[in-house]
Amino acid sequence: MRYVLIHNTNRPSNQPVLARYCTSFLCRLRGFTFRRELHPDEAILLVQSKDSRLDAAIHMLGVWIDLGVVWINNTGDVVDLCIAQAWHPFYIPIGPARYVLEMAPERLGAFQAGDTVKIEEVFLD
């Protein structure tokens, strides 16, 4: 499995988010579906091939927990964020995004629209 650290360069004092890097269609479709709990340090970065509003949309059908969601474009700018509620049909960002960061809702306060993030690959043993 591939992991990345997401650093918010506008708020360097915040702890970076360690996320599973998810590029395949099945991995993106599955996300946190069927999960009944989420550890505060768990996160997934869903990666699209290009910036798009439609491709960056997420569904919450079959997701039993609320998620903090951050949409990030190809240049690393945070375009939108929200708390996605369990079982809500779908969420679409207000602007085109390539990356969708899904994590525990309590981590959402580390980001704001307009922030810039840096994505760094990490190698775990």
trRosetta pair geometry for C-beta under 8 A, 3 or more apart (Angstrom, degrees):
i j d omega theta_ij theta_ji phi_ij phi_ji
1 20 6.0 -43 175 -139 120 104
2 20 7.3 100 78 -166 56 61
2 21 4.1 -53 106 54 104 118
2 121 7.1 -45 -173 -141 101 103
3 18 6.1 5 -179 -175 121 90
3 19 6.8 158 -155 82 72 37
3 20 6.0 -49 -100 -104 73 44
3 21 6.2 -175 -106 -9 15 93
3 121 7.5 116 86 -158 51 59
3 122 5.2 -45 99 65 100 95
3 123 7.8 157 52 -93 98 19
3 124 5.7 43 25 -15 142 117
4 18 7.7 168 86 -150 38 49
4 19 5.6 -21 63 64 83 88
4 21 5.0 84 -13 -67 107 110
4 45 5.9 -33 51 20 124 151
4 119 5.1 4 172 -173 139 90
4 120 6.2 145 -164 73 81 38
4 121 5.4 -49 -103 -98 81 46
4 122 6.4 142 -124 9 25 84
5 16 4.4 37 -180 139 101 141
5 17 7.1 147 -159 73 53 43
5 18 5.8 -27 -100 -95 70 64
5 19 7.8 144 -103 18 22 76
5 119 7.5 158 78 -155 47 45
5 120 4.7 -18 58 64 95 99
5 122 5.3 72 -24 -33 98 125
6 16 5.9 164 72 -169 43 88
6 17 4.4 -13 53 57 105 98
6 19 6.0 25 -13 4 114 123
6 43 7.7 -96 18 122 126 153
6 45 6.8 152 -54 -81 126 130
6 101 6.2 -2 -44 -108 175 143
6 117 5.3 -2 -174 -177 92 131
6 118 7.5 157 -155 76 46 45
6 119 5.7 -14 -103 -102 73 72
6 120 7.9 -179 -78 23 28 73
7 12 7.3 18 180 -119 106 67
7 16 4.6 -41 -85 -103 67 114
7 117 6.3 150 76 -160 47 71
7 118 4.5 -13 59 56 105 96
7 119 8.0 -164 22 -73 74 27
7 120 6.7 31 -7 0 111 115
8 11 4.5 4 107 50 123 91
8 12 7.4 -145 88 -71 69 36
8 14 5.6 14 45 59 121 130
8 16 7.7 -179 4 -107 68 64
8 110 5.9 -176 -6 153 149 92
8 111 6.0 -151 -98 -94 137 73
8 115 5.4 -16 -156 169 103 137
8 116 7.7 123 -160 78 56 43
8 117 5.5 -40 -98 -99 52 83
9 12 6.6 11 -149 -69 39 87
9 76 7.9 40 6 148 123 132
9 115 7.5 155 52 178 67 85
9 116 4.9 -31 50 89 116 95
9 117 6.6 175 -2 -111 84 24
9 118 5.7 80 -51 -18 109 103
10 112 7.5 -85 94 46 147 100
10 114 7.9 69 -63 112 165 78
10 115 4.3 -119 24 -135 137 87
10 116 6.0 116 -34 33 97 72
11 14 4.5 35 125 -2 111 117
11 110 6.3 -164 91 -169 145 70
11 111 7.9 -137 27 -87 135 39
11 115 7.0 -32 -1 -133 99 133
14 110 4.3 132 -167 -143 152 109
15 110 7.6 -79 53 -114 64 149
16 120 8.0 -25 -166 38 156 113
17 43 5.0 22 171 9 112 169
17 101 6.7 78 99 -168 155 133
17 103 6.0 -75 -150 -84 136 155
17 107 6.4 94 -99 174 117 142
17 110 7.4 158 -48 83 107 149
18 41 6.6 14 49 176 107 93
18 43 6.6 143 85 40 46 111
18 122 7.2 -54 -130 41 97 148
19 43 3.8 -67 -99 105 88 105
19 44 5.8 133 -168 -126 98 8
19 45 4.2 94 122 -26 139 95
19 101 6.3 -94 -91 -137 161 91
19 103 7.2 -84 -94 -74 107 107
20 43 7.2 177 14 94 68 55
20 44 5.0 -25 59 -113 96 70
20 45 7.0 -170 81 23 43 72
21 45 5.4 -18 -110 64 55 110
21 47 6.5 14 -171 -19 80 131
21 121 7.5 -16 -42 -113 153 85
22 27 4.1 -154 -159 135 100 122
22 28 5.6 147 135 -71 113 64
22 31 7.6 128 127 -95 170 58
22 44 5.3 13 -10 -175 136 103
22 45 6.3 166 22 78 83 51
22 46 5.1 -35 79 -103 114 54
22 47 6.4 162 78 11 53 84
23 27 6.9 40 49 59 35 135
23 28 7.6 -20 -179 -43 11 107
23 47 4.7 -30 -95 67 74 115
24 27 4.4 89 60 8 90 105
24 28 6.9 -163 88 -5 45 86
25 28 6.0 -61 -149 41 28 107
25 29 6.0 28 155 -21 66 110
26 29 5.6 -53 -141 38 31 112
26 30 6.1 27 160 -18 65 109
27 30 6.0 -58 -145 39 27 108
27 31 7.9 92 155 -60 53 44
27 46 7.8 179 117 -117 89 79
28 31 6.6 16 -175 -56 35 86
28 46 4.6 96 -126 -147 92 109
28 47 7.7 -122 -81 43 118 48
28 48 8.0 83 -117 -74 156 70
29 33 7.7 -21 138 -8 61 142
30 33 5.3 -115 -166 33 51 113
31 44 6.0 180 -144 77 67 157
31 46 6.7 -27 -95 -70 100 127
31 58 7.1 79 -76 -151 165 114
31 63 7.2 -29 99 -87 118 122
31 102 6.0 46 -161 35 112 167
32 35 4.6 -60 180 19 84 135
32 38 6.5 -3 -150 -89 142 123
32 44 6.8 -164 -46 5 89 134
32 63 5.7 64 93 -130 90 107
32 65 6.8 -70 141 55 132 109
32 67 6.3 151 42 -82 147 133
32 102 6.2 -146 -11 137 118 138
33 61 7.8 5 -121 92 110 58
33 62 4.4 24 -155 111 100 115
33 63 5.5 -77 -103 -73 51 74
34 62 5.8 -24 -53 166 68 102
34 63 7.8 -56 -13 -97 31 42
34 64 7.2 36 -151 -9 19 108
35 38 6.1 67 137 -68 137 85
35 63 7.0 2 44 -143 86 69
35 64 6.4 -148 85 42 49 98
35 65 6.0 -52 100 12 96 121
36 64 5.1 -18 -108 85 53 147
36 65 6.9 117 -175 -44 21 107
37 65 6.5 122 -112 -75 24 144
38 42 5.4 -128 -170 63 82 127
38 65 5.3 174 -9 115 112 161
38 67 7.4 92 -22 -100 172 80
38 103 7.9 155 159 -177 135 40
38 104 5.3 179 116 -86 115 85
39 42 4.6 98 59 -16 86 107
39 104 7.3 -94 107 -56 31 131
40 104 4.6 -79 -126 34 50 166
40 106 6.0 -36 -129 62 107 123
40 107 6.7 142 -172 -47 80 104
41 104 7.8 6 -14 0 21 129
42 103 7.0 169 96 -138 55 69
42 104 6.8 93 55 -37 78 97
43 101 6.3 -3 -177 -172 119 88
43 102 6.5 163 -157 85 66 51
43 103 3.8 -14 -105 -93 100 100
43 104 7.7 -86 -74 1 82 70
43 107 7.4 -78 -78 78 122 165
44 101 7.6 166 85 -151 47 45
44 102 4.9 -3 56 56 92 102
44 103 7.7 -175 24 -67 55 62
45 99 5.8 -20 -171 -162 98 108
45 100 7.3 149 -161 74 47 46
45 101 5.4 -16 -105 -100 75 72
45 102 8.0 -173 -81 22 29 69
45 119 7.3 121 -156 -131 164 127
46 58 7.5 138 35 -91 161 111
46 99 7.0 142 74 -161 56 51
46 100 4.1 -12 56 59 110 101
46 101 7.8 -155 21 -69 73 25
46 102 6.8 46 -14 -7 107 108
47 98 6.9 10 -154 151 64 85
47 99 5.8 -12 -103 -106 65 76
48 51 7.7 124 86 -87 124 18
48 52 6.2 -113 144 34 157 106
48 55 4.6 107 -136 133 146 124
48 56 6.0 -91 -16 -74 146 74
48 97 7.7 104 27 110 130 66
48 98 5.1 -135 61 -155 93 57
48 99 7.4 -141 20 -67 81 34
48 100 7.8 66 -21 -9 101 97
49 55 7.8 -68 35 169 77 162
49 98 7.7 -108 84 -143 19 99
50 55 7.6 77 67 51 70 155
50 74 7.0 -21 -154 -65 52 132
50 98 6.2 -87 168 -104 17 103
51 56 7.8 -17 -159 -36 49 131
51 73 5.1 20 -110 -148 122 90
51 74 5.1 -90 -47 -18 104 105
51 96 3.9 72 158 142 100 115
51 97 6.1 -21 -141 -106 76 1
51 98 4.9 -60 -77 -50 57 87
52 55 3.8 57 81 26 133 106
52 56 5.8 164 82 -12 69 90
52 96 5.4 -9 -89 -144 10 97
52 97 7.4 -60 58 55 41 47
52 98 7.6 80 14 -88 69 55
53 56 6.2 -73 -149 44 22 104
53 57 7.0 44 150 -48 61 91
53 92 5.7 48 169 180 94 104
53 93 5.9 -137 -134 65 74 81
53 94 7.9 -67 -122 140 116 9
53 95 6.9 -126 -86 156 98 16
53 96 5.3 -77 -45 -89 70 58
53 97 7.4 76 -98 15 44 76
54 57 5.8 -31 -161 -7 36 116
54 92 7.2 -12 -99 -133 41 117
56 71 5.6 80 163 -137 137 117
56 92 7.5 100 87 -149 81 60
56 93 5.4 -23 108 10 128 121
56 96 7.1 135 4 -163 136 46
56 97 4.1 100 -125 68 166 97
56 98 7.1 -81 -81 -71 118 9
56 99 7.9 18 -123 61 114 17
56 100 5.5 157 -160 -60 83 110
57 90 5.5 21 171 179 112 117
57 91 6.5 175 -155 86 69 45
57 92 4.3 -23 -102 -96 102 77
57 93 7.5 -138 -82 3 55 70
58 69 6.5 -142 30 -130 150 149
58 84 6.6 -36 90 -117 128 159
58 90 6.6 167 88 -151 40 70
58 91 5.3 -5 56 53 87 94
58 100 6.0 151 -55 -176 120 155
58 102 7.4 137 -127 -76 162 122
59 63 7.9 160 118 -7 65 117
59 89 6.5 -51 -139 169 86 45
59 90 4.9 -39 -97 -93 66 80
60 63 4.5 -85 -164 44 68 125
60 67 7.5 -160 -112 19 109 113
60 84 5.4 -177 -75 159 130 109
60 85 6.6 103 137 85 171 47
60 86 6.0 -167 165 -147 120 24
60 87 5.8 -54 119 4 101 8
60 88 4.4 45 47 51 137 72
60 89 7.2 21 43 42 84 6
60 90 7.3 -177 6 -87 78 30
60 91 7.3 55 -27 -11 108 102
61 87 6.5 53 -111 -139 44 52
61 89 6.6 21 -53 -126 100 46
62 87 7.9 116 -7 -98 21 66
63 67 6.9 -46 168 -21 144 119
63 84 7.7 14 97 122 153 114
63 86 5.5 -140 106 -131 80 69
63 87 6.9 -152 62 -50 71 45
64 86 5.6 15 -175 -144 20 133
64 87 7.8 37 -103 -43 38 91
65 86 5.7 122 39 -79 5 116
66 83 5.7 12 175 174 119 99
66 84 6.5 164 -161 83 65 53
66 85 5.4 -25 -109 -118 96 45
66 86 5.6 -80 -62 -29 57 83
66 105 5.2 8 115 -47 109 134
67 83 7.3 164 82 -160 39 55
67 84 4.6 -9 60 56 92 105
67 102 4.9 -14 179 -161 138 94
67 103 6.9 117 -167 55 85 27
67 104 7.6 -84 -136 -106 55 19
67 105 6.5 172 179 -60 13 79
68 81 7.3 3 -180 -174 81 105
68 83 6.0 -32 -98 -105 59 68
68 84 7.8 178 -92 16 8 81
68 102 7.4 141 76 -158 53 44
68 103 5.0 -34 66 74 102 80
68 104 6.1 16 10 101 112 30
68 105 4.3 145 -51 -113 92 38
68 106 7.3 -116 -36 29 138 28
68 107 5.4 -168 57 64 155 80
68 108 3.4 -147 -145 -60 127 102
69 81 6.3 172 93 -151 58 60
69 82 5.5 -8 58 60 102 74
69 83 7.5 150 15 -111 83 18
69 84 4.8 53 -16 -21 129 115
69 91 6.6 121 71 93 162 153
69 100 6.5 -17 -162 -172 100 92
69 101 6.9 150 -156 80 46 58
69 102 5.6 -10 -102 -101 78 68
69 103 8.0 161 -81 26 36 66
69 108 7.9 4 28 -105 35 114
70 78 5.8 -52 -171 -135 105 107
70 80 7.8 169 -154 91 43 49
70 81 4.6 -9 -106 -104 66 104
70 100 7.6 154 78 -160 48 44
70 101 4.2 -8 57 56 98 112
70 103 7.7 2 5 18 103 109
70 108 7.2 173 -56 -129 97 75
70 111 5.0 6 -109 102 137 169
71 78 7.1 107 76 -162 54 60
71 79 4.8 -57 104 61 103 99
71 80 4.5 16 41 55 121 86
71 81 6.8 -155 16 -72 72 52
71 93 3.8 -24 6 -95 176 144
71 95 7.5 162 112 65 130 76
71 97 3.7 -104 177 -71 101 167
71 99 7.2 149 -160 85 45 59
71 100 5.8 -16 -104 -105 69 70
71 101 7.8 -154 -70 22 24 76
72 76 6.3 -14 -178 -146 113 34
72 77 6.9 157 -155 77 67 33
72 78 5.7 -38 -98 -97 75 52
72 79 6.8 165 -108 4 19 87
72 97 5.9 93 58 -154 28 107
72 98 6.9 -54 97 58 71 75
72 99 4.1 -17 63 67 103 111
72 100 7.7 -168 23 -74 78 25
72 101 6.5 51 -10 -15 116 107
72 117 5.7 -56 -125 41 140 128
73 76 7.3 -48 73 19 67 17
73 77 5.1 -3 39 56 107 87
73 79 5.3 87 -36 -43 98 120
73 95 7.0 -47 -63 119 122 112
73 96 6.2 68 -113 101 108 76
73 97 5.2 -101 -78 -117 59 54
73 98 5.9 78 -159 5 38 89
73 99 7.7 -123 -50 25 6 85
74 98 4.6 77 -70 -13 72 143
75 116 7.9 -57 127 -133 84 100
76 116 5.1 52 120 -166 105 80
76 117 5.1 -146 -171 63 90 60
76 118 6.3 15 -144 -82 144 43
76 119 7.1 -151 -109 -7 100 90
77 114 7.0 -27 -167 -142 99 27
77 115 7.5 151 -154 84 54 40
77 116 5.7 -35 -95 -100 59 71
77 117 7.9 167 -91 17 12 76
78 81 6.4 -8 179 -40 117 110
78 111 5.5 169 -116 -177 158 111
78 112 6.7 126 86 90 147 35
78 113 5.5 -139 113 -122 99 35
78 114 6.4 -30 66 33 93 25
78 115 4.4 27 11 55 128 85
78 116 7.4 -130 -5 -74 81 23
78 117 6.5 84 -54 -18 91 107
79 93 5.4 63 103 169 117 133
79 94 6.6 -160 152 64 93 78
79 95 3.9 -125 -167 66 124 111
79 96 7.0 -142 -119 69 168 37
79 97 5.0 -141 34 -74 137 102
79 113 6.7 -3 161 -139 17 91
80 93 3.9 170 39 -150 138 89
80 94 4.7 142 -82 19 130 88
80 95 6.3 165 -30 28 104 80
80 97 7.1 -102 30 -46 96 136
80 113 6.1 13 -99 -101 33 112
81 108 6.2 148 166 -158 127 102
81 111 5.6 149 -77 104 158 118
81 112 7.5 -110 22 -130 139 23
81 113 6.4 -146 10 -59 95 78
82 91 6.1 -151 64 -157 142 144
83 105 5.0 40 -127 -130 108 116
83 108 6.4 -88 -75 -34 83 167
84 88 6.3 -137 -174 48 74 129
84 91 5.3 -103 -109 -16 107 149
84 102 7.7 -43 31 -126 137 99
85 88 4.6 88 69 -32 87 121
88 91 6.8 50 109 -47 127 93
93 96 7.5 133 87 -104 121 7
93 97 4.9 50 39 -5 165 126
97 100 6.6 98 119 -69 131 73
99 119 7.3 -166 -97 -66 164 147
103 107 4.7 -52 124 62 130 139
103 108 7.5 171 76 -62 103 68
104 107 5.2 92 69 -2 82 105
105 108 5.6 -27 -166 -10 51 120
106 109 7.3 -31 178 7 46 107
107 110 5.7 -33 178 11 67 118
108 111 6.4 -75 -169 43 50 97
111 115 5.6 -133 -153 40 70 149
111 117 7.7 -17 -116 -64 113 121
112 115 5.2 110 58 -31 69 110
